[in-house]
Amino acid sequence: MKRLLAAVVFSLSYVGVTIAYLLNVTSGPFADDVGWVRMSRAAMEHGWTRVWYDAFGSVFFRPFNIALIVQSLAADSWAVAHGAALAVHSLLAFAVGLLAVRIFPGQRSRWLGVAVACTFYVHQANTTAILQIDTLSQCTSDFFSVIALLAAVAYASSGVRWAIISGFAAILALLGKEGGVSTPLVVVVTVLLLSHRTVRLRKVGNILLIQIMAGAAYLLWRLNVQNLVPVPEQVRARYSFDIGFGTLRNLGQFVFVEAVPWNSASLVWNGRVYEWAIGIALGASVALVTGLGWKRLIRDEPRSKVLITWLTAVFLIWCTPFVFLVKVSEQEVYRLSAIIALMMCFGCWAYLRSARARMAVPALVVWCAWISVSGVASIQKAVLLRHNASVANEMLEEAATALGDVSTTESVWVFVTPSRPPTQHYSILYIPEPDLRSRALAGLDWYLRKPNLKVEHLLPGEEPPETSLESPRLRKLRANIVEGSAELIP
């Protein structure tokens, strides 16, 4: 009966989140997405294969991102990129469930695998990594990171082919996003902790060699990438490293986002205090149940000590590259959700599998409540992301209508009003609507389907460049980003 109730709750959450994701499948670009669209336009002009060795004037080299956007542009549908991200997320949830079945001590249960997969799938911190075009790299990179981890677990008790698979997966994780740099270390630590003592040294030596080769292959690849540019001065602070109180704050932020549902910046701005009260209460409750469950698990299965050590080590290693950044993003917790799902589900399952445990029913209630609220938060975030894309698209439509026929136009000057630019808040989810409209205008060349159109985006106080062009080769547009309107300047 307990398992049936949990299965119903998990299934409903899974279906609800999936529907929300599918409703976003055609959502277009906004905010940082526009830059990736422009680079992908350049990739289409030079040939699709160039994405694997050209950064197209970016500070990052993320070929999976550009490759998926190129395919979406070619198909004239964002469903290609979003569909691929959703497919990757589904496969990753399956891999996390498979990992749970493989490593849970004392008993293998398919139902446990399904529960872990659903817990990861609906986690409220995963939404942005799946549904925003700018973060496709996070989704793909973390997928290969978890595959490398799964292969390392298999190699700890099996043949060398799994070590080779982990090496290839590590390269792909690094190609997906720079944060994949911690994947080789996680693989080595996994083999060190989970392999048998009699073969530990040999296996660690083999896996270390393979991961060093994987890292060297990626470094050689990266060094030969064309058109990589330095980080601009105005955004350099965000990618600078800092050691101090901020480091502990960032680590706490990762733990908080993973444990507490209803916690994103978007919901903070909603000002719904009751959501925070419920989220923190559920986070504390699930942490308590999980801790007590692990205490019981370690008592019944002594080798669980190694397992909890391994899970903690993986969590810390995976978040370390981001902990030292001045600012962190919610998308960076995506693969950490896999580890939290394992920790939480193993602790709760320790009670559920025993019919006589007094904590079984409370553990089930807490677990199901956490899943339900996290699923609702994921749906809310999906709705907000769709709203963001809609606001940006409406601004572009207004600008295109005001410009009219641009067949003979070579350059467009967009004068942004009002006189003061909007206040910016760095967040994947919550972006003020004026800022969304302002940044959307940088994508006019893509929206008007005229790649050679030169668009000058002039914020208040900026002077236009000198030019000899006159109308209709030059058009001037005044865009009110507060009202969402645009008009042609005579």
C-alpha positions as CSV (number, residue, x, y, z in Angstrom):
1,M,0.0,0.0,0.0
2,K,2.8,2.4,0.9
3,R,4.6,1.7,-2.4
4,L,1.3,2.1,-4.4
5,L,0.6,5.5,-2.8
6,A,4.2,6.7,-3.6
7,A,3.9,5.4,-7.1
8,V,0.7,7.4,-7.7
9,V,2.2,10.6,-6.3
10,F,5.4,10.3,-8.3
11,S,3.5,9.5,-11.5
12,L,1.2,12.5,-11.1
13,S,4.2,14.8,-10.5
14,Y,6.0,13.2,-13.5
15,V,3.1,13.7,-15.8
16,G,2.4,17.3,-14.7
17,V,6.1,18.4,-15.1
18,T,6.3,16.6,-18.5
19,I,3.2,18.5,-19.7
20,A,4.7,21.8,-18.6
21,Y,7.9,21.0,-20.4
22,L,6.0,20.1,-23.6
23,L,4.1,23.3,-23.5
24,N,7.5,25.1,-23.7
25,V,8.8,23.1,-26.6
26,T,8.3,25.9,-29.2
27,S,9.3,28.8,-26.9
28,G,11.8,31.0,-28.6
29,P,15.0,32.8,-27.3
30,F,15.2,35.6,-24.7
31,A,18.0,37.3,-22.8
32,D,21.3,35.5,-23.3
33,D,19.8,33.1,-25.8
34,V,20.0,35.8,-28.5
35,G,23.8,35.7,-28.6
36,W,23.7,31.9,-29.2
37,V,21.2,32.4,-32.0
38,R,23.5,34.9,-33.7
39,M,26.5,32.6,-33.4
40,S,24.5,29.7,-34.8
41,R,23.5,31.9,-37.8
42,A,27.2,32.3,-38.5
43,A,27.7,28.6,-38.1
44,M,25.0,28.0,-40.7
45,E,26.8,30.2,-43.2
46,H,30.1,28.4,-42.7
47,G,28.8,24.9,-42.6
48,W,27.4,22.7,-39.8
49,T,30.7,20.8,-39.1
50,R,32.4,24.0,-38.2
51,V,30.7,24.0,-34.8
52,W,33.1,21.4,-33.6
53,Y,36.2,23.6,-33.9
54,D,35.0,27.2,-34.0
55,A,33.7,29.4,-31.1
56,F,32.3,32.0,-33.5
57,G,33.5,35.0,-31.4
58,S,32.3,33.6,-28.1
59,V,34.2,33.4,-24.8
60,F,33.0,29.8,-24.5
61,F,33.3,26.7,-26.7
62,R,30.1,24.8,-26.4
63,P,29.5,22.9,-29.7
64,F,26.4,21.0,-28.5
65,N,24.6,24.2,-27.9
66,I,25.3,25.7,-31.3
67,A,24.7,22.4,-33.1
68,L,21.2,22.0,-31.6
69,I,20.3,25.7,-32.3
70,V,21.6,25.3,-35.9
71,Q,19.3,22.3,-36.4
72,S,16.4,24.3,-34.9
73,L,17.0,27.3,-37.2
74,A,17.3,24.9,-40.2
75,A,13.9,23.3,-39.2
76,D,12.4,26.7,-38.4
77,S,11.2,25.3,-35.0
78,W,12.6,25.6,-31.5
79,A,11.0,22.2,-30.8
80,V,14.2,20.6,-32.1
81,A,16.4,22.1,-29.4
82,H,13.9,21.8,-26.6
83,G,12.9,18.3,-27.7
84,A,16.5,17.2,-27.6
85,A,17.0,18.7,-24.2
86,L,13.9,16.9,-22.9
87,A,15.0,13.6,-24.4
88,V,18.4,14.0,-22.7
89,H,16.7,14.8,-19.4
90,S,14.5,11.7,-19.7
91,L,17.6,9.5,-20.5
92,L,19.4,11.0,-17.6
93,A,16.6,10.3,-15.2
94,F,16.6,6.7,-16.4
95,A,20.4,6.5,-15.9
96,V,20.0,7.9,-12.3
97,G,17.4,5.3,-11.6
98,L,19.7,2.6,-13.0
99,L,22.5,3.8,-10.8
100,A,20.3,3.6,-7.7
101,V,19.3,0.0,-8.5
102,R,23.0,-0.9,-9.0
103,I,24.5,0.6,-5.9
104,F,21.7,0.3,-3.2
105,P,23.1,-2.0,-0.5
106,G,21.4,-5.3,0.5
107,Q,18.5,-5.2,-2.0
108,R,17.8,-4.4,-5.6
109,S,14.4,-3.0,-6.4
110,R,13.1,-1.7,-9.7
111,W,10.5,0.3,-7.8
112,L,13.4,2.1,-6.0
113,G,14.9,2.9,-9.4
114,V,11.6,4.4,-10.7
115,A,11.3,6.5,-7.5
116,V,14.8,7.9,-7.8
117,A,14.3,8.6,-11.5
118,C,11.1,10.5,-10.8
119,T,12.6,12.4,-7.9
120,F,15.4,13.6,-10.1
121,Y,13.1,14.2,-13.1
122,V,10.7,16.6,-11.3
123,H,13.3,18.4,-9.1
124,Q,12.6,22.1,-9.3
125,A,16.2,23.1,-9.8
126,N,16.4,21.3,-13.2
127,T,13.8,23.4,-15.1
128,T,16.1,26.0,-16.5
129,A,18.8,23.6,-17.7
130,I,16.1,21.9,-19.8
131,L,14.0,24.7,-21.1
132,Q,16.3,27.6,-21.8
133,I,18.3,27.7,-25.0
134,D,21.3,29.3,-23.3
135,T,21.5,26.4,-20.9
136,L,21.4,23.5,-23.4
137,S,25.1,23.1,-22.7
138,Q,24.4,22.4,-19.0
139,C,21.9,19.7,-19.8
140,T,24.2,17.9,-22.3
141,S,27.4,18.3,-20.3
142,D,25.8,16.9,-17.1
143,F,24.2,14.0,-19.0
144,F,27.7,12.8,-20.0
145,S,29.0,13.5,-16.5
146,V,26.5,11.1,-15.0
147,I,27.1,8.6,-17.8
148,A,30.9,8.8,-16.9
149,L,29.9,8.2,-13.2
150,L,27.7,5.3,-14.1
151,A,30.5,3.7,-16.1
152,A,33.0,4.3,-13.2
153,V,30.6,2.4,-10.9
154,A,30.4,-0.4,-13.4
155,Y,34.2,-0.5,-13.8
156,A,34.7,-0.8,-10.0
157,S,33.2,-4.3,-10.2
158,S,33.7,-5.2,-13.9
159,G,35.9,-5.1,-17.0
160,V,38.1,-2.4,-18.5
161,R,35.6,-1.5,-21.2
162,W,33.7,0.5,-18.7
163,A,36.8,2.5,-17.9
164,I,37.2,3.4,-21.6
165,I,33.5,4.4,-21.8
166,S,34.0,6.7,-18.8
167,G,36.9,8.3,-20.6
168,F,34.8,9.1,-23.7
169,A,32.0,10.3,-21.6
170,A,34.3,12.7,-19.7
171,I,35.5,14.2,-23.0
172,L,31.9,14.8,-24.0
173,A,31.1,16.3,-20.6
174,L,34.0,18.8,-21.0
175,L,32.9,19.6,-24.6
176,G,29.4,20.3,-23.3
177,K,30.4,22.9,-20.8
178,E,33.5,24.0,-18.9
179,G,32.0,22.9,-15.6
180,G,32.6,19.3,-16.8
181,V,36.2,19.8,-15.7
182,S,35.4,18.0,-12.4
183,T,34.1,14.9,-14.1
184,P,37.5,13.0,-14.4
185,L,38.2,13.5,-10.7
186,V,34.7,12.2,-9.8
187,V,35.4,9.1,-11.9
188,V,38.8,8.4,-10.2
189,V,37.3,8.9,-6.7
190,T,34.4,6.6,-7.6
191,V,36.7,3.7,-8.5
192,L,38.9,4.4,-5.5
193,L,36.0,4.2,-3.0
194,L,33.9,1.4,-4.6
195,S,36.3,-1.1,-6.0
196,H,37.4,-4.1,-4.0
197,R,40.6,-3.9,-2.0
198,T,42.4,-6.7,-3.9
199,V,42.1,-4.9,-7.2
200,R,41.9,-1.3,-6.1
201,L,45.4,-0.1,-6.9
202,R,45.3,-1.6,-10.4
203,K,41.8,-0.2,-11.2
204,V,42.7,3.2,-9.9
205,G,45.9,3.3,-11.9
206,N,44.0,2.3,-15.1
207,I,41.2,4.8,-14.6
208,L,43.6,7.6,-13.7
209,L,45.6,7.0,-16.9
210,I,42.4,6.9,-19.0
211,Q,41.1,10.1,-17.5
212,I,44.4,11.9,-17.9
213,M,44.3,10.9,-21.6
214,A,40.7,12.2,-21.8
215,G,41.7,15.5,-20.3
216,A,44.7,15.8,-22.6
217,A,42.5,15.1,-25.6
218,Y,40.0,17.8,-24.6
219,L,42.8,20.3,-23.9
220,L,44.4,19.6,-27.3
221,W,41.0,20.0,-28.9
222,R,40.3,23.3,-27.0
223,L,43.7,24.8,-27.9
224,N,42.9,24.4,-31.6
225,V,39.4,26.0,-31.4
226,Q,39.1,29.1,-33.6
227,N,37.6,32.5,-32.8
228,L,37.6,32.2,-29.0
229,V,37.6,35.7,-27.5
230,P,38.6,37.0,-24.0
231,V,35.9,37.5,-21.4
232,P,34.6,41.1,-21.8
233,E,35.5,43.5,-19.0
234,Q,31.9,44.1,-18.0
235,V,31.2,40.5,-17.3
236,R,34.6,39.4,-16.0
237,A,33.7,39.9,-12.4
238,R,31.1,37.2,-12.7
239,Y,33.7,34.6,-13.8
240,S,36.4,35.7,-11.4
241,F,37.4,33.4,-8.5
242,D,37.2,34.4,-4.9
243,I,38.0,32.6,-1.6
244,G,36.3,33.8,1.5
245,F,32.9,34.2,3.0
246,G,31.4,34.1,-0.4
247,T,32.7,30.6,-0.9
248,L,30.7,29.3,2.0
249,R,27.7,31.3,0.9
250,N,27.9,29.6,-2.5
251,L,28.2,26.2,-1.0
252,G,25.2,26.9,1.2
253,Q,23.3,28.1,-1.8
254,F,23.8,24.8,-3.6
255,V,22.7,22.8,-0.6
256,F,19.7,25.1,-0.1
257,V,18.5,25.0,-3.7
258,E,18.8,21.2,-3.7
259,A,16.9,20.6,-0.5
260,V,14.2,23.3,-0.4
261,P,11.5,23.4,-3.1
262,W,9.9,26.7,-4.1
263,N,13.2,28.6,-3.7
264,S,14.1,30.2,-7.1
265,A,14.7,33.9,-7.6
266,S,11.5,34.1,-9.6
267,L,9.4,33.0,-6.6
268,V,11.3,35.3,-4.3
269,W,10.1,38.2,-6.4
270,N,6.5,36.9,-6.2
271,G,6.6,37.7,-2.5
272,R,4.7,34.5,-1.5
273,V,5.8,34.0,2.0
274,Y,3.7,30.9,2.5
275,E,5.7,29.2,-0.3
276,W,8.9,29.8,1.5
277,A,7.5,28.6,4.8
278,I,6.3,25.4,3.2
279,G,9.5,24.9,1.2
280,I,11.8,25.4,4.2
281,A,9.6,23.1,6.4
282,L,9.7,20.4,3.8
283,G,13.4,20.8,3.3
284,A,14.1,20.4,7.0
285,S,11.7,17.5,7.3
286,V,13.1,15.6,4.3
287,A,16.7,16.2,5.6
288,L,15.6,14.8,9.0
289,V,14.0,11.7,7.6
290,T,16.9,11.1,5.2
291,G,19.4,11.4,8.1
292,L,17.5,9.0,10.3
293,G,17.0,6.6,7.3
294,W,20.7,6.6,6.6
295,K,21.4,5.9,10.3
296,R,19.2,2.9,10.0
297,L,20.7,1.9,6.7
298,I,24.3,2.0,8.1
299,R,23.2,-0.1,11.1
300,D,21.7,-2.8,8.9
301,E,24.2,-2.6,6.0
302,P,27.7,-1.6,7.3
303,R,29.0,-1.0,3.7
304,S,26.6,1.8,3.4
305,K,29.2,4.0,5.1
306,V,31.3,3.8,2.0
307,L,28.2,4.7,-0.1
308,I,27.4,7.8,1.9
309,T,31.1,8.9,1.8
310,W,31.1,8.4,-2.0
311,L,27.8,10.4,-2.5
312,T,29.1,13.3,-0.3
313,A,32.4,13.3,-2.2
314,V,30.7,13.4,-5.6
315,F,28.5,16.3,-4.5
316,L,31.4,18.3,-3.2
317,I,33.6,17.7,-6.2
318,W,30.9,18.5,-8.7
319,C,30.0,21.8,-7.1
320,T,33.6,22.9,-6.3
321,P,34.3,24.6,-9.7
322,F,31.3,26.9,-9.0
323,V,31.7,27.4,-5.3
324,F,34.7,29.8,-5.9
325,L,32.8,32.0,-8.4
326,V,31.6,35.4,-7.3
327,K,28.1,34.6,-8.7
328,V,26.5,31.2,-9.3
329,S,23.5,30.2,-11.3
330,E,20.6,27.9,-10.5
331,Q,21.4,25.9,-13.7
332,E,24.7,24.7,-12.2
333,V,22.9,22.5,-9.7
334,Y,21.4,20.2,-12.4
335,R,23.7,17.2,-12.0
336,L,23.8,17.7,-8.2
337,S,20.1,16.9,-8.3
338,A,21.1,13.3,-9.3
339,I,23.1,12.9,-6.1
340,I,20.5,14.5,-3.9
341,A,17.8,12.2,-5.4
342,L,20.0,9.2,-4.5
343,M,20.7,10.4,-1.0
344,M,17.1,11.3,-0.2
345,C,15.5,8.2,-1.8
346,F,18.0,5.8,-0.1
347,G,17.2,7.4,3.3
348,C,13.4,7.2,2.8
349,W,13.6,3.8,1.3
350,A,15.3,2.4,4.4
351,Y,12.0,2.9,6.2
352,L,9.6,2.1,3.4
353,R,11.1,-1.4,2.7
354,S,10.4,-2.4,6.4
355,A,6.7,-3.1,7.1
356,R,7.3,-2.7,10.9
357,A,9.2,0.6,10.9
358,R,7.3,3.2,12.8
359,M,8.8,5.9,10.7
360,A,7.6,4.3,7.4
361,V,4.4,6.3,7.1
362,P,5.9,9.7,8.2
363,A,8.8,9.1,5.8
364,L,6.4,8.3,3.0
365,V,4.3,11.5,3.7
366,V,7.4,13.7,3.8
367,W,8.8,12.2,0.7
368,C,5.6,12.5,-1.3
369,A,5.0,16.0,-0.1
370,W,8.5,17.0,-1.1
371,I,8.0,15.5,-4.6
372,S,4.6,17.2,-5.1
373,V,5.8,20.6,-4.1
374,S,9.0,20.3,-6.2
375,G,6.9,19.3,-9.1
376,V,4.6,22.3,-8.7
377,A,7.6,24.6,-8.5
378,S,9.0,23.1,-11.7
379,I,5.6,23.8,-13.4
380,Q,5.6,27.4,-12.2
381,K,9.1,27.9,-13.5
382,A,8.2,26.4,-16.8
383,V,5.3,28.9,-17.0
384,L,7.6,31.8,-16.2
385,L,10.2,30.8,-18.8
386,R,7.4,30.6,-21.4
387,H,6.3,34.1,-20.3
388,N,9.9,35.4,-20.7
389,A,10.1,34.1,-24.2
390,S,6.7,35.6,-25.0
391,V,7.6,39.1,-23.8
392,A,10.8,39.0,-25.9
393,N,9.0,37.8,-29.0
394,E,6.2,40.4,-28.7
395,M,8.9,43.2,-28.6
396,L,10.5,41.8,-31.7
397,E,7.2,41.7,-33.4
398,E,6.5,45.3,-32.5
399,A,9.9,46.3,-33.9
400,A,9.4,44.3,-37.1
401,T,6.0,45.8,-37.7
402,A,7.3,49.4,-37.2
403,L,10.2,48.8,-39.6
404,G,8.1,47.3,-42.3
405,D,9.9,46.3,-45.5
406,V,13.6,45.9,-44.9
407,S,14.5,44.4,-48.2
408,T,16.7,47.5,-49.1
409,T,17.7,48.2,-45.5
410,E,21.4,47.6,-44.6
411,S,21.5,49.1,-41.0
412,V,19.0,49.7,-38.2
413,W,19.6,52.0,-35.3
414,V,17.4,51.1,-32.3
415,F,17.1,53.9,-29.7
416,V,16.0,52.4,-26.4
417,T,13.7,54.6,-24.2
418,P,12.9,55.6,-21.5
419,S,15.9,57.7,-20.5
420,R,17.1,55.4,-17.8
421,P,18.0,51.8,-18.6
422,P,16.2,49.1,-16.6
423,T,17.7,47.7,-13.4
424,Q,19.2,44.3,-14.2
425,H,19.0,41.3,-11.9
426,Y,21.2,38.4,-12.8
427,S,19.0,35.4,-12.7
428,I,18.1,32.7,-15.2
429,L,14.5,32.9,-14.3
430,Y,13.5,36.3,-13.0
431,I,14.3,39.1,-15.5
432,P,12.4,42.3,-15.4
433,E,10.2,42.7,-18.5
434,P,11.9,46.0,-19.7
435,D,15.2,44.2,-19.6
436,L,13.8,41.3,-21.6
437,R,12.5,43.7,-24.2
438,S,15.8,45.6,-24.3
439,R,17.9,42.5,-24.9
440,A,15.4,41.0,-27.3
441,L,16.1,43.9,-29.8
442,A,19.6,42.7,-30.3
443,G,18.1,39.7,-32.2
444,L,16.3,41.8,-34.9
445,D,18.6,40.4,-37.6
446,W,17.6,36.9,-36.8
447,Y,13.9,37.7,-36.3
448,L,13.7,39.6,-39.7
449,R,15.6,36.7,-41.4
450,K,18.2,39.0,-42.7
451,P,21.6,37.8,-41.4
452,N,23.6,40.7,-43.1
453,L,21.4,43.4,-41.5
454,K,23.5,45.5,-39.1
455,V,21.7,46.4,-35.9
456,E,23.0,49.1,-33.6
457,H,21.5,48.7,-30.2
458,L,21.7,52.2,-28.5
459,L,21.0,52.5,-24.8
460,P,20.2,55.9,-23.3
461,G,23.3,58.2,-23.4
462,E,25.0,56.3,-26.2
463,E,25.9,58.1,-29.4
464,P,25.2,56.5,-32.8
465,P,28.2,55.7,-35.0
466,E,29.1,57.9,-38.0
467,T,27.6,56.7,-41.2
468,S,26.9,57.9,-44.8
469,L,23.8,55.7,-45.1
470,E,20.4,57.3,-45.6
471,S,16.9,56.1,-45.6
472,P,15.8,53.5,-46.6
473,R,19.3,51.9,-46.4
474,L,19.4,53.2,-42.8
475,R,16.4,53.1,-40.6
476,K,16.0,54.5,-37.1
477,L,13.7,52.9,-34.5
478,R,12.5,54.2,-31.2
479,A,11.6,51.4,-28.8
480,N,9.9,51.9,-25.5
481,I,10.9,48.9,-23.5
482,V,8.5,49.8,-20.6
483,E,5.4,49.9,-22.7
484,G,6.6,47.3,-25.2
485,S,6.0,49.6,-28.2
486,A,8.2,50.7,-31.2
487,E,7.9,53.4,-33.8
488,L,9.9,54.4,-36.8
489,I,11.9,57.7,-36.5
490,P,11.5,59.8,-39.7
